[in-house]
């Protein structure tokens, strides 16, 4: 599955991943391979990128949106820490 994390200033992450956990406005949710298409608002919290089954990366965000379409996740965020 392909992931892109973007801010207005730069591309924070781009690459293939195993899965991702996101802070949705209704709570945490996870997207794995072949997930159904969706769009979700994100709240302040942490993104956990499951690069593979043994490696993760973490990004603190201030809010934004996530789109899942055709096995690609695009995360648009206001800021990343």
Sine and cosine of phi, psi and omega as CSV:
sin_phi,cos_phi,sin_psi,cos_psi,sin_omega,cos_omega
0.00,0.00,0.63,-0.77,-0.04,-1.00
-1.00,-0.07,0.64,-0.77,0.04,-1.00
-0.77,-0.64,0.67,-0.74,0.20,-0.98
-0.74,-0.67,0.78,-0.63,0.12,-0.99
-0.92,-0.39,0.86,-0.51,-0.09,-1.00
-0.81,-0.58,0.63,-0.78,0.19,-0.98
-0.92,-0.40,0.15,-0.99,0.06,-1.00
-0.87,0.49,-0.42,0.91,-0.06,-1.00
-1.00,-0.05,-0.55,0.84,-0.15,-0.99
-0.35,-0.94,0.20,-0.98,0.14,-0.99
-1.00,-0.01,0.87,-0.49,-0.06,-1.00
-1.00,0.06,-0.61,0.79,-0.04,-1.00
-0.51,-0.86,0.64,-0.77,0.11,-0.99
-0.49,-0.87,0.84,-0.55,0.02,-1.00
0.24,-0.97,0.00,-1.00,0.03,-1.00
-1.00,0.06,0.64,-0.77,-0.03,-1.00
-0.70,-0.72,0.24,-0.97,0.08,-1.00
-1.00,0.06,-0.62,0.79,-0.01,-1.00
-0.09,-1.00,0.08,-1.00,0.00,-1.00
-0.51,-0.86,0.63,-0.78,0.11,-0.99
-0.94,-0.35,0.75,-0.66,-0.11,-0.99
-0.79,-0.61,0.54,-0.84,0.03,-1.00
-1.00,0.03,1.00,0.09,0.03,-1.00
-0.94,0.33,0.30,-0.95,-0.02,-1.00
-0.92,0.39,-0.33,0.94,0.05,-1.00
-0.99,-0.17,0.07,1.00,-0.01,-1.00
0.77,-0.64,0.10,-0.99,-0.01,-1.00
-0.92,0.40,0.59,-0.81,0.13,-0.99
-0.58,-0.81,0.34,-0.94,-0.06,-1.00
-0.84,-0.54,0.61,-0.79,0.06,-1.00
-0.88,-0.48,0.81,-0.58,0.04,-1.00
-0.88,-0.48,0.02,-1.00,-0.04,-1.00
-0.78,0.63,0.69,-0.73,0.06,-1.00
0.89,0.45,0.54,0.84,0.04,-1.00
-0.92,0.39,0.49,-0.87,0.04,-1.00
-0.91,0.42,0.50,-0.87,0.03,-1.00
-0.87,0.49,0.63,-0.78,0.02,-1.00
-0.28,-0.96,0.32,-0.95,0.16,-0.99
-0.75,-0.66,0.69,-0.72,-0.02,-1.00
-0.63,-0.78,0.64,-0.77,0.15,-0.99
-0.98,0.21,0.58,-0.81,0.01,-1.00
-0.90,-0.43,0.54,-0.84,0.03,-1.00
-0.95,-0.30,0.08,-1.00,0.05,-1.00
-0.87,0.49,0.74,-0.67,-0.02,-1.00
0.20,-0.98,-0.37,-0.93,-0.06,-1.00
-0.90,-0.43,0.68,-0.73,0.16,-0.99
-0.99,-0.11,0.75,-0.66,0.07,-1.00
-0.92,-0.40,0.93,-0.37,0.00,-1.00
-1.00,-0.06,0.86,-0.50,0.05,-1.00
-1.00,-0.02,1.00,0.00,-0.07,-1.00
-0.88,0.48,-0.72,0.70,0.18,-0.98
-0.49,-0.87,-0.17,-0.98,-0.10,-1.00
-0.93,0.36,-0.23,0.97,-0.05,-1.00
-0.87,-0.49,-0.10,1.00,-0.09,-1.00
-0.76,-0.65,0.73,-0.68,0.06,-1.00
-0.78,-0.62,0.40,-0.92,0.13,-0.99
-0.76,-0.66,0.54,-0.84,-0.06,-1.00
-0.84,-0.54,0.64,-0.77,0.05,-1.00
-0.71,-0.71,0.78,-0.62,0.09,-1.00
-1.00,0.01,0.79,-0.61,-0.03,-1.00
-0.86,-0.50,0.31,-0.95,0.01,-1.00
-0.97,-0.24,0.03,1.00,0.01,-1.00
0.76,-0.66,0.27,-0.96,0.01,-1.00
0.36,-0.93,-0.52,-0.86,-0.04,-1.00
-0.64,-0.77,0.46,-0.89,0.08,-1.00
-0.79,-0.62,0.66,-0.75,0.07,-1.00
-0.83,-0.55,0.72,-0.69,0.09,-1.00
-0.89,-0.46,0.85,-0.53,-0.03,-1.00
-0.39,-0.92,0.78,-0.63,0.05,-1.00
0.80,0.59,0.70,0.71,0.05,-1.00
0.90,0.43,0.46,0.89,0.08,-1.00
-0.78,-0.63,0.73,-0.68,0.06,-1.00
-0.95,-0.31,0.82,-0.57,0.08,-1.00
-0.90,-0.44,0.84,-0.54,-0.01,-1.00
-0.91,-0.41,0.88,-0.48,0.03,-1.00
-0.96,-0.29,0.89,-0.46,-0.07,-1.00
-0.81,-0.59,0.44,-0.90,0.01,-1.00
-0.95,0.31,-0.63,0.78,-0.01,-1.00
-0.32,-0.95,0.47,-0.88,0.01,-1.00
-0.79,-0.61,0.69,-0.72,0.02,-1.00
-0.89,-0.46,0.00,0.00,0.00,0.00
